[in-house]
Amino acid sequence: MLWDIFCRVIDNHGDLGACWRLSADLASRGHSIRLWVDDASALVWMAPNAKPNAEGRAQLITTTGSVVVRAWHEALHGQDQPSDVWVEAFGCELPDHFVHWAHQSQANAHSPSCPVWLNLEYLSAETYVERSHKLPSPVMSGLLKGRTKWFFYPGFNDKTGGLIREARVLDKINGAAFPESYQSGSKPYPKKSTLFCYEPAALAEAMQLASLNTSGHHWQVAHGRGALAFEQALSSLPNPFDRPSHQFIPPLSQTKFDQLLKSSDLNFVRGEDSLVRALWAGKAFVWQIYPQDDGAHGPKLNAFLDWLQPPDSLRRFHLVWNGLSQEPLPEVDLPAWHACAMAAQARLMQQIDLVSQLLQFVEEKR
């Protein structure tokens, strides 16, 4: 099938990252995708395997399908093929020019097609997701009046749309056992952590905690806001001669970022796309949810923690890390946190993945 997927970039790493993973996974299963993006600049490092085609558009060719990146305001023309599926990702709406083109194409067609129109929502473990998943949303006005959108919610259980899980994830899902080198210690502490975050107030405290509990702890700091926050936290440490070992990581492709998470003992991740990758990495992790001014991130985080079933220390660490508790950071219990991550991964492996569920739903509605 031919898919039109629409992405408005709010956070290069999350929105575009998830849409690219979705597009690439569909292409690997034999589909063709036009990915409409208002800012595709991050694909230069996120997806270096996307090469310019004859028209200068970034394009990924697989053995079975393809992804072509289209600029948000780039108009379609008569020779462009109508698609079978429209996906509005994360609350964005179809560009005006696309709406007019779709309306005109339908008016001119002898047998007008009616693509399956999906609203792919944000990831959440909150209970409303189960109630809202696959609900219809009739279009009541505008040129496309009379059509129906369908809500499609990713999620963490079999009453939702599941998570993106590519074939290569399955190939690497094993081998995430707790490191043998840690078995002998009574309170093993991570030797290597990956940091991908916003600006957690407890960052300097976490750095000090690591320094107190282990010698040779190494921070792998991803680029962007988290790197700036790490530098600021470094300057705030009381003893400049006791700064932790660290390395600033340049922008990585999605494949290399996934490998980075798998190579660490403890992963600090942010947003939604990297949370999913941390779950597939099968290592202990701490999630920083995107903070919202109205406080909506609090219930969302707690709903996820309820699903995760973390040990008490990991739940408390999450609450402090996300600014929802003012208590000191608890000690890292690496064996328990790792076991929690592996148990969560095992539950998720029992679900049907997001792309497989999307394909099944589209076939039902065509």
LOTILO-342545 format. One record per residue (C-alpha): residue in one letter; x, z, y; residue number from 1. Coordinates in steps of 0.05 Angstrom, whole numbers, plus 5000, padded with zeros to 4 digits. Each point is the difference from the previous one (the first is absolute). Layout:
<atoms>
  rest  east    up  north   nr
     a     X     Z      Y  NUM
...
</atoms>
This chain:
<atoms>
  rest  east    up  north   nr
     m  5000  5000   5000    1
     l  5019  4993   5073    2
     w  5000  5066   5039    3
     d  5000  5013   5075    4
     i  5028  5070   5012    5
     f  5000  5028   5071    6
     c  5047  5054   5026    7
     r  5006  5030   5070    8
     v  5066  5037   5003    9
     i  4995  5073   5023   10
     d  5058  5024   4959   11
     n  5047  4945   4975   12
     h  5019  5040   4939   13
     g  4930  5019   4977   14
     d  4949  4947   5019   15
     l  5044  4939   4992   16
     g  5036  5030   4941   17
     a  4936  5011   4960   18
     c  4973  4931   5019   19
     w  5064  4966   4979   20
     r  5001  5037   4934   21
     l  4927  4981   4988   22
     s  5014  4927   5018   23
     a  5063  4995   4957   24
     d  4965  5033   4940   25
     l  4942  4950   5006   26
     a  5049  4942   5004   27
     s  5035  5025   4937   28
     r  4933  4993   4965   29
     g  4989  4928   5020   30
     h  4964  5006   5066   31
     s  5014  4969   5069   32
     i  4998  5044   5062   33
     r  4998  4987   5074   34
     l  5023  5066   5030   35
     w  4978  5006   5073   36
     v  5043  5048   5040   37
     d  5006  5016   5074   38
     d  5072  5023   4992   39
     a  5038  4976   4939   40
     s  5070  5016   5027   41
     a  5012  5056   4949   42
     l  4995  4950   4943   43
     v  5071  4978   5018   44
     w  5027  5062   4967   45
     m  4939  5023   4960   46
     a  4992  4935   4962   47
     p  5064  4959   5006   48
     n  4977  4956   4942   49
     a  4948  4969   5047   50
     k  5032  4936   5027   51
     p  4978  4953   5056   52
     n  4961  4940   4975   53
     a  4997  4931   5032   54
     e  4953  5026   5055   55
     g  5046  5059   5014   56
     r  4953  5051   4970   57
     a  5027  5055   4954   58
     q  4982  4982   4929   59
     l  5009  5032   4932   60
     i  4997  4954   4940   61
     t  4993  5031   4931   62
     t  4998  4964   4933   63
     t  4924  5004   5003   64
     g  4976  5007   5072   65
     s  5020  5006   5072   66
     v  4994  5040   5065   67
     v  5002  4966   5068   68
     v  5003  5043   5062   69
     r  4955  4975   5057   70
     a  5003  5025   5072   71
     w  4938  5040   5020   72
     h  4978  4951   5054   73
     e  5020  4936   4963   74
     a  4939  4956   4993   75
     l  4980  4966   4935   76
     h  4983  4926   5000   77
     g  4957  4953   4961   78
     q  5053  4987   4947   79
     d  5006  5075   4985   80
     q  4965  5020   4936   81
     p  4944  5052   5002   82
     s  5018  5062   4961   83
     d  4965  5037   4944   84
     v  5013  5071   5025   85
     w  5007  5033   5068   86
     v  5034  5068   5005   87
     e  4998  5040   5064   88
     a  5054  5052   4989   89
     f  4995  5070   5029   90
     g  4943  4991   5049   91
     c  5022  4936   5034   92
     e  4950  4945   5014   93
     l  5004  4925   4990   94
     p  5032  4963   5059   95
     d  4949  4964   5044   96
     h  5031  4932   4986   97
     f  4993  5012   4925   98
     v  4927  5020   5007   99
     h  4985  4936   5039  100
     w  5039  4958   4949  101
     a  4963  5032   4941  102
     h  4933  4990   5034  103
     q  5015  4927   5016  104
     s  5027  4987   4930  105
     q  4937  5028   4969  106
     a  4956  4958   5047  107
     n  5037  4936   4982  108
     a  5003  5012   4925  109
     h  4951  4967   4953  110
     s  5005  5060   4954  111
     p  5018  5057   5046  112
     s  5045  5052   4968  113
     c  4992  5074   5011  114
     p  5066  5036   4990  115
     v  5001  5071   4973  116
     w  5012  5042   5062  117
     l  5036  5066   4990  118
     n  5016  5057   5046  119
     l  5062  5031   4967  120
     e  5002  5072   5026  121
     y  5053  5053   5009  122
     l  5023  5042   4942  123
     s  4970  5069   4993  124
     a  4982  5052   4947  125
     e  4940  5025   5040  126
     t  4933  5000   4964  127
     y  4967  4950   5047  128
     v  5045  4947   4969  129
     e  4965  5003   4934  130
     r  4932  4996   5034  131
     s  5019  4941   5044  132
     h  5041  4958   4951  133
     k  4968  4932   4988  134
     l  4942  5012   5048  135
     p  4972  4938   5036  136
     s  5002  4993   5076  137
     p  4952  4946   5024  138
     v  5023  4961   5061  139
     m  4943  5007   5049  140
     s  5023  4957   5059  141
     g  5048  4946   5021  142
     l  5016  4932   4971  143
     l  5006  5028   4930  144
     k  4934  5038   5002  145
     g  4968  5005   4932  146
     r  5064  5007   4961  147
     t  5022  5064   4965  148
     k  5066  5038   5003  149
     w  5018  5046   4944  150
     f  5038  5065   5009  151
     f  5059  5007   4952  152
     y  5036  5067   4999  153
     p  5068  5013   4968  154
     g  5003  5068   4967  155
     f  5027  5047   4949  156
     n  4946  5001   4946  157
     d  4958  4952   4960  158
     k  4942  5004   5049  159
     t  5042  4963   5052  160
     g  5039  4936   5006  161
     g  5066  5029   4975  162
     l  5070  4987   5027  163
     i  5045  4939   5005  164
     r  5042  5000   4937  165
     e  5041  4937   4988  166
     a  5027  4979   4933  167
     r  5070  5020   5021  168
     v  4976  5071   5010  169
     l  4981  5003   4927  170
     d  5068  4974   4980  171
     k  5034  5058   5037  172
     i  4949  5055   4989  173
     n  5041  5033   4946  174
     g  5066  5036   5010  175
     a  4977  5048   5054  176
     a  5013  5061   4958  177
     f  5027  5063   5033  178
     p  5076  4992   5008  179
     e  5038  5034   4943  180
     s  5052  5025   5050  181
     y  4947  5046   5029  182
     q  4976  5031   4936  183
     s  5051  5056   4997  184
     g  4987  5029   5069  185
     s  4947  5053   5009  186
     k  4979  4972   5068  187
     p  5026  4928   5004  188
     y  4996  4968   5069  189
     p  4999  4926   5016  190
     k  5068  4970   5011  191
     k  4973  4937   5034  192
     s  4938  4992   5043  193
     t  4970  4938   5032  194
     l  4968  5013   5068  195
     f  4947  4952   5026  196
     c  4957  5038   5050  197
     y  4970  5004   5069  198
     e  5021  5061   5041  199
     p  4986  5062   4957  200
     a  5011  5064   5039  201
     a  5030  5032   4938  202
     l  5054  4948   4990  203
     a  5058  5042   5027  204
     e  4975  5058   4957  205
     a  5000  4956   4939  206
     m  5071  4978   5015  207
     q  5023  5071   5006  208
     l  4963  5019   4936  209
     a  5037  4945   4962  210
     s  5067  5023   5027  211
     l  4987  5072   4980  212
     n  4979  4983   4929  213
     t  5051  4948   4978  214
     s  5068  4974   5018  215
     g  5007  4925   5005  216
     h  4926  4985   5014  217
     h  4996  4929   5028  218
     w  4945  4972   5044  219
     q  4983  4926   4997  220
     v  4964  4988   5066  221
     a  4957  4939   5007  222
     h  5000  4962   5066  223
     g  4948  5008   5054  224
     r  4965  5062   5027  225
     g  5026  5044   4945  226
     a  5072  4982   5016  227
     l  4990  5019   5072  228
     a  4967  5065   4979  229
     f  5059  5015   4953  230
     e  5050  4989   5055  231
     q  4961  5047   5046  232
     a  4996  5052   4945  233
     l  5075  4994   4988  234
     s  5014  5016   5073  235
     s  4956  5062   4996  236
     l  5036  5032   4942  237
     p  5036  5064   5022  238
     n  5067  4984   4968  239
     p  5024  4929   5016  240
     f  5056  5008   4948  241
     d  4949  5011   4944  242
     r  4962  4935   5007  243
     p  4972  4972   4935  244
     s  5028  4939   4965  245
     h  4957  4941   5019  246
     q  4997  4924   5002  247
     f  4956  4957   5044  248
     i  4969  4945   4957  249
     p  4987  4932   5033  250
     p  4933  4965   4992  251
     l  4991  4984   4926  252
     s  4958  4950   4962  253
     q  4941  5029   4963  254
     t  5036  4993   4934  255
     k  5062  5036   5025  256
     f  4959  5055   5033  257
     d  4964  5012   4934  258
     q  5068  5005   4966  259
     l  5024  5049   5053  260
     l  4941  5046   4985  261
     k  5014  4997   4926  262
     s  5074  5017   5011  263
     s  4984  5065   5038  264
     d  4985  5070   4974  265
     l  4950  5014   5056  266
     n  4963  4949   5043  267
     f  4970  5014   5068  268
     v  4951  4943   5013  269
     r  4949  4984   5053  270
     g  4936  4960   5007  271
     e  4966  4967   4942  272
     d  5042  4943   4973  273
     s  5062  5045   4989  274
     l  4956  5055   4970  275
     v  4979  4951   4945  276
     r  5073  4980   4990  277
     a  5020  5073   4994  278
     l  4948  5010   4946  279
     w  5027  4940   4961  280
     a  5071  5026   5009  281
     g  4981  5061   4960  282
     k  5044  5048   5040  283
     a  4984  5063   5039  284
     f  4971  4981   5067  285
     v  4971  5027   5065  286
     w  4950  4958   5039  287
     q  4992  4999   5075  288
     i  4931  4973   5015  289
     y  4989  4960   5064  290
     p  4981  5052   5052  291
     q  4934  4988   5037  292
     d  4980  5030   5066  293
     d  4932  5022   4974  294
     g  5031  5038   4942  295
     a  4970  4955   4946  296
     h  5067  4998   4965  297
     g  4991  5074   4979  298
     p  4941  4991   4953  299
     k  5030  4935   4975  300
     l  5065  5034   4981  301
     n  4964  5058   4966  302
     a  4957  4952   4960  303
     f  5063  4965   4975  304
     l  5033  5067   4983  305
     d  4937  5020   4961  306
     w  5008  4937   4960  307
     l  5075  5009   4992  308
     q  4992  5070   4971  309
     p  5067  5023   5028  310
     p  5034  5067   4988  311
     d  4989  5049   5056  312
     s  5069  4989   5031  313
     l  4988  4925   5005  314
     r  4931  5008   5032  315
     r  5028  5049   5051  316
     f  5059  4955   5015  317
     h  4952  4942   5013  318
     l  4958  5042   5048  319
     v  5061  5022   5040  320
     w  5031  4931   4999  321
     n  4936  4971   5028  322
     g  4993  5053   5054  323
     l  4938  5031   4968  324
     s  5034  5067   4987  325
     q  5048  5041   5042  326
     e  5032  5039   4943  327
     p  5073  4988   4981  328
     l  5014  4944   4951  329
     p  4998  5025   4928  330
     e  5058  4990   4953  331
     v  5004  4933   4965  332
     d  4982  5008   4926  333
     l  5028  4934   4976  334
     p  4982  5005   4926  335
     a  4927  5019   5016  336
     w  4995  4947   5055  337
     h  5028  4947   4954  338
     a  4953  5019   4944  339
     c  4942  4995   5049  340
     a  5021  4930   5020  341
     m  5006  4977   4928  342
     a  4932  5029   4982  343
     a  4968  4964   5059  344
     q  5034  4935   4980  345
     a  4974  5007   4929  346
     r  4928  5009   5025  347
     l  5007  4939   5045  348
     m  5026  4958   4942  349
     q  4933  5009   4966  350
     q  4965  4963   5057  351
     i  4991  4926   5010  352
     d  5044  4977   5058  353
     l  4972  4978   5067  354
     v  5013  4925   4994  355
     s  4969  4997   4931  356
     q  4939  5035   5026  357
     l  4996  4954   5061  358
     l  5002  4939   4955  359
     q  4945  5028   4955  360
     f  4956  5017   5059  361
     v  5009  4932   5032  362
     e  4981  4965   4936  363
     e  4937  5042   4997  364
     k  4980  4981   5071  365
     r  5017  4926   5000  366
</atoms>
